[in-house]
Amino acid sequence: MPITSRSFVRWNSFLFAIGLLALVVLIGATFWLIARTSDYADAALTARQVRADIADLKSLVQDAESSQRGFLLTANDSYLGPFELARQEIPSKLDSFRVYVTQEPALAEGMAALSTRINAKLDELSNTVALARAGRTQEALAIVDGGAGQKLMDEARDLFDTLIDGADRRFASSIAAQQDSANALNWVALAATGVILVVVGSAAWIVLNYTRDLASARVEIETLNTGLEEKVRERTVELGRANDEIQRFAYIVTHDLRAPLVNIMGFTSELETSIAPIKELVTGLEEEGREIGEAKLIVAED
């Protein structure tokens, strides 16, 4: 079926709209998926940082406990280096977790319980170290043997492990979601590319068919023009022949009518010449008639 100019414009406009829509969807989906990927990356980074800080905090608490045990057994102040370092860094570590809690509300309960245990453990460690320094080592060892510090440390370890496992799960979930977003972006880009290729292919097919129809129409017009010129020449020749026939007929008619017309004109001239004496005779008769009438009138009156 030939493609008309109207259908050509209509189909190209339709395909252009589809291509533009696919491009807009691709751009919108790209920005949205990039934003989601960025959010997942931030979540993964936060989970990893939380895990690292929890592990560091756990190590500091364990170092503080080991340092306390060594000092109580040896009464050597050199064992208190890790303990003093832990006492300085643990509060700042706990403060940093308050920032994480605002980003990860799920951490709130666990971090609150852990902070309580750690502060209680630090108080227990500080108390025993202070007693040992004051020469009351047996009292300090009695507190350690009471098991309260061991219970706090066991509870803290459980909370550490729970928080680390949660951070690992959030990290793995964020990485998986980030990968899903990347895969979705690839599929959206592939689908949009396919739609655009179909649109471009369809537009090219329509243009090629329209161009082919134009070329075919041009050939037909040229063929018709050639035949028309031939017909015009033939018709011109026929009209020339008819004109010649008409001129010959007019000449014949003119020639055939000329002699009778000349004869009629001669007859008319002769008729006019012969009528002149008759007119004079009629005029004389009319005068004689008037004279006779007048004479009759006179006789009648007499």
Protein Blocks (a to p, Z undefined) as FASTA:
>chain_A
ZZdfklmmmmmmmmmmmmmmmmmmmmmmmmmmmmmmmmmmmmmmmmmmmmmmmmmmmmmm
mmmmmmmmmmmmnopaklmmmmmmmmmmmmmmmmmmmmmmmmmmmlmmmmmmmmmmmmmm
mmmmmmmmmmmmnopamlmmmmmmnommmmmmmmmmmmmmmmmmmmmmmmmmmmmmmmmm
mmmmmmmmmmmmmmmmmmmmmmmmmmmmmmmmmmmmmmmmmmmmmmmmmmmmmmmmmmmm
mmmmmmmmmmmmmmmmmmmmmmmmmmmmmmmmmmmmmmmmmmmmmmmmmmmmmmmmmmmm
ZZ
